[in-house]
Amino acid sequence: MANSLVQKKKPFSLAIQGDMFKNLINNTLGDPKRAARFTAAITSAVAVNPALQECEASTILSAGLLGESLGLSPSPQLGQYYLVPFNDNKNNRKVAQFQLGYKGYIQLAIRSGVYRKINVIAIKEGELVSFDPLNEEIKVNLIEDDLKREQTPTIGYYAFFEHIGGYRKALYWSKAKMEHHAITYSKGYKAKKGYTFWEKDFDAMAYKTMLRQLISKWGDMSVERLYDAFDNDMAVIEDGKKTYVDNTDEDFQEVTAVTETESETTQKEAETEDVFG
């Protein structure tokens, strides 16, 4: 009888229609049409992920509004940012974390107007001729057959950008170096838990790591949106406060119950990297 009296959590699709959330969205975004579009987009993103539907609605909304402020879409298919559900074991609840995808990094860099070129790519076995870290010059013979290239093992990662003013920076990491990075910043990956994105799509996670390393250390961080993206990546946002979470935190554990459609998209393109990684 007691269990039947426990109030069931209101679905996010209903919670977001409540006066409190509607007023917050309208006051934050200002434009009613923009507010309606945002509400539809974030509701759709939550609807495809059963685990996300169990998260505190306020954390979902805060993460979504952050993505909106950055001009990014919550659609898992676009891979710009992700709403990732975590078990908050300390407080016995589920929360949603904002995670920037590597495509989001590229979008923000392009839109900043600072970069003429920016790219990240996996280097395949047999392609690398040499990389000169002093002059940052790489020589490669790329495999021309796309299908063959896709099936060839990855041996390293190369990323570069060029500013409008001509300043250029490039970075190459071997697969072994990236592996060491993953082990250092992900206890779940080190223990081979099976649920980490490092295990599910190593290359996609490596792309974000390369872009993060490149832009944060040598890029133009005076661009407001880029700074905000870096500052809020991997955060659970609630009441204006940020709690940085990843799978190294013993009080939090990533929730892996996703739909088949989302697992095909999100697990390949989202990344759970330590905020200081």
Buried (B, 14 or more C-beta within 10 A) or exposed (E): EEEEEEEEBEBBBEBBEEEEBEEBBBEBBEEEEBBEEBBEBBBEBBBBBBBBBBBBBBBBBBBBBBBBBBEBBBBBBBBBBBBBBBBBEEEEBBBBBBBBBBBBBBBBBEBBEBBBEBBBBBBBEBBBEEBEEEEEEBEBEEBEEEEEBEEBEBBBBBBBBBBEEEBEBBBBBBBEEBBEBBEEBBBBBBEEBEBBBBBBBBEBBBBBBBBBBBBEEBBBEEBEBBBBBBEBBBBBBBEEEBBBBBBBBEEBBBBBEBBEEBBEBBBBBBBBBBBEB
